[in-house]
Amino acid sequence: MGLSIYMACLREKKRYSTAKSYQDA
């Protein structure tokens, strides 16, 4: 259970950083 939450957290963080880089561009 903890692992799935951790993976979901990483996925959200990655998507957030990608969207942020798109805004900066």
Buried (B, 14 or more C-beta within 10 A) or exposed (E): EEEEEEEEEEEEEEEEEEEEEEEEE
